[in-house]
Amino acid sequence: MSDRKSNSGLVRSILLVSGSVVGGDQPEKKVNESALHVKGTLVAGGLVQTFFRGFCLCAVGVLMQASPAQATERGGFLFRSEKGYRSPSSQRKEVIATLPLKRLTPEAQQRILSVAGSPTLYRRLPTQAIDCDPEMFTFLSRNAEVLVGLWELMGITSVQTRRTGPYQFEALDGTGTTCSIDLVYGDPNVHIFVADGSYDGKMVTKPVRGRGVFVLRSSYATSSSGRTTVTGTIDCFVKIEGLGADLIARTLSGLIGRSADNNFTETAKFMAQISQASEMNTPAMIDVAYRLPQVSDSTRQQFVDVIRAVSKRGWERSRQTRGLPVVVKNPTAIGPAKSTLQ
C-alpha cells in the first residue's frame, strides 16, 4: 500500500510541477490537476474507457430512466432506429469514404464496414489541439497500456490490460466489462481501431455485447518557436447487439456522448502533460517508465527511448531559439524510437 502511495505521489508531482520548458525560455506553467478528473469522477483511460463506458452505460442506463430527450441534444450521438437516422448521416459517410480501405485486408475491411456501415451509435468527439511531441503522441496512441499503467501508478484506475499481439490487446474493468481492441491501420495522420466487447455485470440479467470502430485523425503544425501543436479528433462507431439496442440508443445517447467527450478531452490533456514532463523532467519520467505495470519490457524500453527523444528535441529547440549552436548532445537523450507502423 505504501509503495502504491509513493508511486502515485511521484507521478503526480512530476506532472504537476512543470517548470519552464528546457532552457528556461518560457514562463512557469502548472498542469491543471482537473485533467485527472471529470466532474469528480476519475478518468480511467482514453479509447479503452470510452468503449467501456459505452457498454456500461448502455447496460445499466435503462435502470436510471434517463430522459429520451437527451438523444436529440445538440452534439449527442447520432443513432439508428427503424425510422432511420435522427440526424444527417453525411458526416458518417464522409468518414467512411476517406478511410484507406484499399490498403487493408478483406477481413479488416469487413470488420470495419460491418460496424461503420450501420452503427447503432455514431459520434465525432470534440477536436482537441494540444502541445505535444508528434512521436510521443503516436507512441501513446498505439500503446494504450502505457496510459493505463500510468493511471494505475497514480491509483486512479482499476482497468487491467494485456497485450495479445503487436497491435492487439485485451482489457477489463473488474466490474463486468471486457473488450479486445485491434489497431488494424496506422500512419501519422490516421489510426483505425476495431473493438469487440461485452458487459456482464450485476446490473443486467444477460450480457450486453457490441462492436466498435474508432478512427483517430491527427494533424501537426509547427510554430515559429519550433513547438508542435497536434490537432486530433475521433469518430466513434458503436454497434450494440440485441433486440433492445435501439431503445438503449434512444435512452442513453446524450449521456454516453458526454462521457465520451470528457474522456477524450481529458486524455488528450494527459498526453500533453506526459510530453511536457518528458521534456522538462526527463530523469524522473524515465524512472516512472521503468516502474510501469501492465507493460512489457520491450514497450517499457520503447517508452524510455521516446522520452529521451522528446528531451533531445526540446533541448535542441531551446538552444536554437536562443541562437546557440546545437553541437553538444543532450546527455539525457538518444535517438528516437522506431515507429511500429508507418
One Martini backbone bead per residue (centre of mass of N, CA, C, O) as a GRO file, in nm:
protein
  342
    1MET     BB    1   0.058   0.062  -0.021
    2SER     BB    2   0.302   0.252   0.003
    3ASP     BB    3   0.398   0.217  -0.290
    4ARG     BB    4   0.147   0.333  -0.423
    5LYS     BB    5   0.165   0.614  -0.294
    6SER     BB    6   0.446   0.679  -0.398
    7ASN     BB    7   0.382   0.658  -0.702
    8SER     BB    8   0.155   0.863  -0.710
    9GLY     BB    9   0.323   1.106  -0.609
   10LEU     BB   10   0.536   1.100  -0.828
   11VAL     BB   11   0.362   1.144  -1.080
   12ARG     BB   12   0.217   1.401  -0.990
   13SER     BB   13   0.471   1.576  -0.947
   14ILE     BB   14   0.577   1.563  -1.238
   15LEU     BB   15   0.310   1.682  -1.377
   16LEU     BB   16   0.266   1.944  -1.183
   17VAL     BB   17   0.575   2.013  -1.210
   18SER     BB   18   0.608   2.270  -1.467
   19GLY     BB   19   0.824   2.427  -1.552
   20SER     BB   20   1.018   2.524  -1.770
   21VAL     BB   21   1.134   2.495  -2.055
   22VAL     BB   22   1.397   2.395  -2.188
   23GLY     BB   23   1.607   2.679  -2.098
   24GLY     BB   24   1.399   2.906  -1.980
   25ASP     BB   25   1.193   3.066  -2.198
   26GLN     BB   26   0.943   3.001  -2.025
   27PRO     BB   27   0.698   3.031  -1.831
   28GLU     BB   28   0.546   2.917  -1.579
   29LYS     BB   29   0.339   2.605  -1.592
   30LYS     BB   30   0.065   2.453  -1.469
   31VAL     BB   31  -0.093   2.165  -1.420
   32ASN     BB   32  -0.412   2.061  -1.439
   33GLU     BB   33  -0.568   1.845  -1.220
   34SER     BB   34  -0.842   1.814  -1.379
   35ALA     BB   35  -0.719   1.610  -1.592
   36LEU     BB   36  -0.796   1.366  -1.374
   37HIS     BB   37  -1.097   1.476  -1.406
   38VAL     BB   38  -1.469   1.422  -1.414
   39LYS     BB   39  -1.676   1.556  -1.222
   40GLY     BB   40  -1.516   1.371  -0.989
   41THR     BB   41  -1.428   1.161  -1.203
   42LEU     BB   42  -1.213   0.933  -1.278
   43VAL     BB   43  -0.998   0.880  -1.519
   44ALA     BB   44  -0.967   0.547  -1.722
   45GLY     BB   45  -0.915   0.559  -2.051
   46GLY     BB   46  -0.972   0.657  -2.335
   47LEU     BB   47  -1.062   0.429  -2.550
   48VAL     BB   48  -1.121   0.220  -2.340
   49GLN     BB   49  -1.327   0.393  -2.171
   50THR     BB   50  -1.519   0.465  -2.392
   51PHE     BB   51  -1.605   0.174  -2.443
   52PHE     BB   52  -1.687   0.098  -2.160
   53ARG     BB   53  -1.903   0.319  -2.113
   54GLY     BB   54  -2.086   0.241  -2.338
   55PHE     BB   55  -2.163  -0.035  -2.216
   56CYS     BB   56  -2.236   0.035  -1.926
   57LEU     BB   57  -2.455   0.246  -1.990
   58CYS     BB   58  -2.629   0.061  -2.163
   59ALA     BB   59  -2.682  -0.157  -1.940
   60VAL     BB   60  -2.776   0.055  -1.685
   61GLY     BB   61  -2.946   0.309  -1.787
   62VAL     BB   62  -3.240   0.213  -1.784
   63LEU     BB   63  -3.250   0.216  -1.469
   64MET     BB   64  -3.223   0.542  -1.470
   65GLN     BB   65  -3.421   0.685  -1.661
   66ALA     BB   66  -3.342   0.839  -1.895
   67SER     BB   67  -3.395   1.085  -2.111
   68PRO     BB   68  -3.486   1.079  -2.445
   69ALA     BB   69  -3.406   1.380  -2.507
   70GLN     BB   70  -3.095   1.342  -2.516
   71ALA     BB   71  -3.072   1.237  -2.816
   72THR     BB   72  -3.126   1.552  -2.937
   73GLU     BB   73  -2.888   1.679  -2.858
   74ARG     BB   74  -2.646   1.877  -2.916
   75GLY     BB   75  -2.387   1.647  -2.987
   76GLY     BB   76  -2.508   1.392  -3.000
   77PHE     BB   77  -2.583   1.103  -3.086
   78LEU     BB   78  -2.616   0.912  -3.353
   79PHE     BB   79  -2.910   0.713  -3.438
   80ARG     BB   80  -3.058   0.400  -3.495
   81SER     BB   81  -3.367   0.312  -3.650
   82GLU     BB   82  -3.647   0.220  -3.815
   83LYS     BB   83  -3.657   0.540  -3.924
   84GLY     BB   84  -3.371   0.614  -3.886
   85TYR     BB   85  -3.202   0.893  -3.882
   86ARG     BB   86  -3.207   1.186  -3.690
   87SER     BB   87  -2.943   1.251  -3.839
   88PRO     BB   88  -2.724   1.323  -4.052
   89SER     BB   89  -2.498   1.093  -4.249
   90SER     BB   90  -2.267   1.248  -4.397
   91GLN     BB   91  -2.033   1.231  -4.197
   92ARG     BB   92  -2.008   0.926  -4.187
   93LYS     BB   93  -1.964   0.883  -4.494
   94GLU     BB   94  -1.711   1.055  -4.514
   95VAL     BB   95  -1.533   0.885  -4.335
   96ILE     BB   96  -1.551   0.620  -4.495
   97ALA     BB   97  -1.442   0.742  -4.770
   98THR     BB   98  -1.144   0.813  -4.627
   99LEU     BB   99  -1.066   0.536  -4.594
  100PRO     BB  100  -0.791   0.296  -4.632
  101LEU     BB  101  -0.918   0.015  -4.747
  102LYS     BB  102  -0.718  -0.081  -4.980
  103ARG     BB  103  -0.485  -0.134  -4.747
  104LEU     BB  104  -0.664  -0.368  -4.661
  105THR     BB  105  -0.798  -0.637  -4.572
  106PRO     BB  106  -1.089  -0.796  -4.618
  107GLU     BB  107  -1.135  -0.849  -4.317
  108ALA     BB  108  -1.097  -0.556  -4.218
  109GLN     BB  109  -1.315  -0.429  -4.391
  110GLN     BB  110  -1.551  -0.593  -4.273
  111ARG     BB  111  -1.521  -0.504  -3.978
  112ILE     BB  112  -1.572  -0.204  -4.031
  113LEU     BB  113  -1.841  -0.203  -4.210
  114SER     BB  114  -2.027  -0.366  -4.010
  115VAL     BB  115  -2.031  -0.099  -3.830
  116ALA     BB  116  -2.009   0.177  -3.997
  117GLY     BB  117  -2.256   0.121  -4.194
  118SER     BB  118  -2.454   0.033  -3.914
  119PRO     BB  119  -2.487   0.201  -3.652
  120THR     BB  120  -2.614   0.271  -3.344
  121LEU     BB  121  -2.359   0.460  -3.291
  122TYR     BB  122  -2.257   0.808  -3.349
  123ARG     BB  123  -1.939   0.999  -3.306
  124ARG     BB  124  -1.784   1.316  -3.283
  125LEU     BB  125  -1.531   1.427  -3.127
  126PRO     BB  126  -1.377   1.676  -2.997
  127THR     BB  127  -1.152   1.885  -3.091
  128GLN     BB  128  -0.797   1.867  -3.033
  129ALA     BB  129  -0.534   2.091  -2.898
  130ILE     BB  130  -0.186   2.012  -2.849
  131ASP     BB  131   0.114   2.014  -2.671
  132CYS     BB  132   0.302   1.779  -2.870
  133ASP     BB  133   0.488   1.531  -2.944
  134PRO     BB  134   0.455   1.333  -3.216
  135GLU     BB  135   0.589   1.071  -3.112
  136MET     BB  136   0.434   1.055  -2.846
  137PHE     BB  137   0.152   1.050  -2.963
  138THR     BB  138   0.186   0.789  -3.128
  139PHE     BB  139   0.272   0.600  -2.903
  140LEU     BB  140   0.018   0.635  -2.718
  141SER     BB  141  -0.192   0.553  -2.936
  142ARG     BB  142  -0.047   0.250  -2.966
  143ASN     BB  143  -0.012   0.242  -2.621
  144ALA     BB  144  -0.248   0.223  -2.390
  145GLU     BB  145  -0.101   0.073  -2.148
  146VAL     BB  146   0.062   0.319  -2.058
  147LEU     BB  147  -0.168   0.490  -1.954
  148VAL     BB  148  -0.284   0.279  -1.759
  149GLY     BB  149  -0.023   0.250  -1.592
  150LEU     BB  150  -0.016   0.542  -1.491
  151TRP     BB  151  -0.294   0.533  -1.349
  152GLU     BB  152  -0.216   0.309  -1.154
  153LEU     BB  153   0.012   0.460  -1.011
  154MET     BB  154  -0.211   0.687  -0.922
  155GLY     BB  155  -0.485   0.536  -0.834
  156ILE     BB  156  -0.728   0.576  -1.097
  157THR     BB  157  -0.746   0.256  -1.170
  158SER     BB  158  -0.887  -0.088  -1.265
  159VAL     BB  159  -0.769  -0.137  -1.523
  160GLN     BB  160  -0.689  -0.418  -1.738
  161THR     BB  161  -0.411  -0.523  -1.939
  162ARG     BB  162  -0.337  -0.725  -2.252
  163ARG     BB  163  -0.103  -0.821  -2.463
  164THR     BB  164  -0.165  -1.020  -2.780
  165GLY     BB  165  -0.008  -0.822  -2.977
  166PRO     BB  166   0.132  -0.578  -3.159
  167TYR     BB  167  -0.201  -0.461  -3.213
  168GLN     BB  168  -0.312  -0.613  -2.947
  169PHE     BB  169  -0.573  -0.594  -2.684
  170GLU     BB  170  -0.683  -0.646  -2.354
  171ALA     BB  171  -0.973  -0.556  -2.139
  172LEU     BB  172  -1.062  -0.478  -1.789
  173ASP     BB  173  -1.267  -0.340  -1.503
  174GLY     BB  174  -1.400  -0.550  -1.271
  175THR     BB  175  -1.742  -0.509  -1.352
  176GLY     BB  176  -1.795  -0.678  -1.653
  177THR     BB  177  -1.592  -0.548  -1.855
  178THR     BB  178  -1.494  -0.637  -2.190
  179CYS     BB  179  -1.210  -0.607  -2.429
  180SER     BB  180  -1.103  -0.590  -2.772
  181ILE     BB  181  -0.815  -0.438  -2.940
  182ASP     BB  182  -0.752  -0.332  -3.288
  183LEU     BB  183  -0.487  -0.225  -3.485
  184VAL     BB  184  -0.536  -0.204  -3.839
  185TYR     BB  185  -0.432   0.107  -3.864
  186GLY     BB  186  -0.126   0.319  -3.933
  187ASP     BB  187  -0.049   0.665  -3.934
  188PRO     BB  188   0.025   0.988  -3.865
  189ASN     BB  189  -0.307   1.059  -3.938
  190VAL     BB  190  -0.414   0.748  -3.908
  191HIS     BB  191  -0.633   0.554  -3.689
  192ILE     BB  192  -0.759   0.209  -3.661
  193PHE     BB  193  -1.008   0.077  -3.446
  194VAL     BB  194  -1.110  -0.251  -3.330
  195ALA     BB  195  -1.394  -0.362  -3.131
  196ASP     BB  196  -1.473  -0.598  -2.864
  197GLY     BB  197  -1.762  -0.635  -2.638
  198SER     BB  198  -1.874  -0.665  -2.283
  199TYR     BB  199  -2.154  -0.691  -2.044
  200ASP     BB  200  -2.164  -0.883  -1.706
  201GLY     BB  201  -2.309  -0.758  -1.471
  202LYS     BB  202  -2.526  -0.700  -1.195
  203MET     BB  203  -2.728  -0.503  -1.379
  204VAL     BB  204  -2.771  -0.769  -1.551
  205THR     BB  205  -2.919  -1.067  -1.689
  206LYS     BB  206  -2.754  -1.017  -1.959
  207PRO     BB  207  -2.544  -0.977  -2.192
  208VAL     BB  208  -2.371  -0.705  -2.344
  209ARG     BB  209  -2.308  -0.655  -2.688
  210GLY     BB  210  -2.025  -0.535  -2.901
  211ARG     BB  211  -1.904  -0.296  -3.148
  212GLY     BB  212  -1.606  -0.107  -3.265
  213VAL     BB  213  -1.511   0.207  -3.431
  214PHE     BB  214  -1.196   0.397  -3.435
  215VAL     BB  215  -1.111   0.725  -3.565
  216LEU     BB  216  -0.792   0.865  -3.574
  217ARG     BB  217  -0.722   1.210  -3.632
  218SER     BB  218  -0.418   1.386  -3.740
  219SER     BB  219  -0.235   1.696  -3.693
  220TYR     BB  220   0.047   1.927  -3.778
  221ALA     BB  221   0.199   2.217  -3.610
  222THR     BB  222   0.456   2.464  -3.649
  223SER     BB  223   0.609   2.696  -3.488
  224SER     BB  224   0.848   2.942  -3.467
  225SER     BB  225   0.967   2.785  -3.200
  226GLY     BB  226   0.911   2.457  -3.274
  227ARG     BB  227   0.642   2.385  -3.180
  228THR     BB  228   0.386   2.134  -3.140
  229THR     BB  229   0.059   2.095  -3.276
  230VAL     BB  230  -0.195   1.869  -3.197
  231THR     BB  231  -0.466   1.763  -3.404
  232GLY     BB  232  -0.770   1.592  -3.290
  233THR     BB  233  -0.994   1.313  -3.367
  234ILE     BB  234  -1.295   1.105  -3.308
  235ASP     BB  235  -1.461   0.840  -3.463
  236CYS     BB  236  -1.761   0.678  -3.348
  237PHE     BB  237  -1.851   0.328  -3.374
  238VAL     BB  238  -2.149   0.160  -3.252
  239LYS     BB  239  -2.257  -0.189  -3.205
  240ILE     BB  240  -2.545  -0.314  -3.070
  241GLU     BB  241  -2.661  -0.607  -2.948
  242GLY     BB  242  -2.994  -0.664  -2.989
  243LEU     BB  243  -3.326  -0.573  -2.938
  244GLY     BB  244  -3.243  -0.309  -2.738
  245ALA     BB  245  -3.057  -0.105  -2.891
  246ASP     BB  246  -3.243   0.136  -2.971
  247LEU     BB  247  -3.340   0.202  -2.688
  248ILE     BB  248  -3.066   0.263  -2.571
  249ALA     BB  249  -2.995   0.491  -2.764
  250ARG     BB  250  -3.233   0.681  -2.699
  251THR     BB  251  -3.174   0.696  -2.385
  252LEU     BB  252  -2.820   0.733  -2.388
  253SER     BB  253  -2.673   0.921  -2.593
  254GLY     BB  254  -2.604   1.175  -2.424
  255LEU     BB  255  -2.446   1.039  -2.194
  256ILE     BB  256  -2.233   0.897  -2.365
  257GLY     BB  257  -2.130   1.146  -2.516
  258ARG     BB  258  -2.019   1.306  -2.272
  259SER     BB  259  -1.825   1.088  -2.176
  260ALA     BB  260  -1.653   1.073  -2.433
  261ASP     BB  261  -1.566   1.365  -2.442
  262ASN     BB  262  -1.422   1.374  -2.168
  263ASN     BB  263  -1.216   1.150  -2.215
  264PHE     BB  264  -1.074   1.278  -2.458
  265THR     BB  265  -0.997   1.551  -2.338
  266GLU     BB  266  -0.834   1.440  -2.087
  267THR     BB  267  -0.638   1.258  -2.243
  268ALA     BB  268  -0.506   1.478  -2.410
  269LYS     BB  269  -0.392   1.635  -2.170
  270PHE     BB  270  -0.221   1.401  -2.060
  271MET     BB  271  -0.036   1.371  -2.306
  272ALA     BB  272   0.083   1.655  -2.280
  273GLN     BB  273   0.208   1.615  -2.000
  274ILE     BB  274   0.402   1.389  -2.077
  275SER     BB  275   0.562   1.549  -2.286
  276GLN     BB  276   0.650   1.785  -2.100
  277ALA     BB  277   0.787   1.608  -1.880
  278SER     BB  278   0.998   1.482  -2.072
  279GLU     BB  279   1.136   1.763  -2.125
  280MET     BB  280   1.169   1.878  -1.815
  281ASN     BB  281   1.181   1.562  -1.660
  282THR     BB  282   1.343   1.307  -1.761
  283PRO     BB  283   1.448   1.125  -1.526
  284ALA     BB  284   1.168   1.089  -1.389
  285MET     BB  285   1.021   0.961  -1.632
  286ILE     BB  286   1.206   0.717  -1.654
  287ASP     BB  287   1.142   0.607  -1.377
  288VAL     BB  288   0.843   0.562  -1.434
  289ALA     BB  289   0.868   0.372  -1.678
  290TYR     BB  290   1.013   0.139  -1.506
  291ARG     BB  291   0.734   0.108  -1.318
  292LEU     BB  292   0.540   0.000  -1.512
  293PRO     BB  293   0.252  -0.149  -1.544
  294GLN     BB  294   0.121  -0.354  -1.799
  295VAL     BB  295   0.419  -0.372  -1.928
  296SER     BB  296   0.646  -0.447  -2.135
  297ASP     BB  297   0.978  -0.434  -2.176
  298SER     BB  298   0.975  -0.324  -2.468
  299THR     BB  299   0.772  -0.091  -2.420
  300ARG     BB  300   0.925   0.045  -2.193
  301GLN     BB  301   1.175   0.110  -2.368
  302GLN     BB  302   1.031   0.276  -2.582
  303PHE     BB  303   0.941   0.496  -2.387
  304VAL     BB  304   1.221   0.586  -2.305
  305ASP     BB  305   1.315   0.663  -2.591
  306VAL     BB  306   1.100   0.883  -2.634
  307ILE     BB  307   1.169   1.062  -2.397
  308ARG     BB  308   1.458   1.124  -2.496
  309ALA     BB  309   1.375   1.245  -2.769
  310VAL     BB  310   1.211   1.479  -2.654
  311SER     BB  311   1.442   1.605  -2.496
  312LYS     BB  312   1.631   1.657  -2.734
  313ARG     BB  313   1.444   1.844  -2.895
  314GLY     BB  314   1.408   2.055  -2.671
  315TRP     BB  315   1.705   2.131  -2.640
  316GLU     BB  316   1.753   2.220  -2.935
  317ARG     BB  317   1.529   2.433  -2.946
  318SER     BB  318   1.636   2.616  -2.722
  319ARG     BB  319   1.907   2.688  -2.858
  320GLN     BB  320   1.790   2.805  -3.120
  321THR     BB  321   1.619   3.030  -2.987
  322ARG     BB  322   1.906   3.153  -2.857
  323GLY     BB  323   2.138   3.114  -3.085
  324LEU     BB  324   2.256   2.830  -3.042
  325PRO     BB  325   2.451   2.575  -3.091
  326VAL     BB  326   2.410   2.229  -3.201
  327VAL     BB  327   2.688   2.034  -3.061
  328VAL     BB  328   2.572   1.920  -2.793
  329LYS     BB  329   2.471   1.656  -2.641
  330ASN     BB  330   2.215   1.534  -2.477
  331PRO     BB  331   2.261   1.327  -2.203
  332THR     BB  332   1.938   1.221  -2.186
  333ALA     BB  333   1.961   1.141  -2.496
  334ILE     BB  334   1.831   0.978  -2.782
  335GLY     BB  335   1.717   0.837  -3.028
  336PRO     BB  336   1.447   0.761  -3.184
  337ALA     BB  337   1.200   0.560  -3.203
  338LYS     BB  338   1.060   0.325  -3.380
  339SER     BB  339   0.807   0.268  -3.571
  340THR     BB  340   0.549   0.022  -3.598
  341LEU     BB  341   0.453   0.171  -3.833
  342GLN     BB  342   0.425   0.450  -4.043
   0.00000   0.00000   0.00000
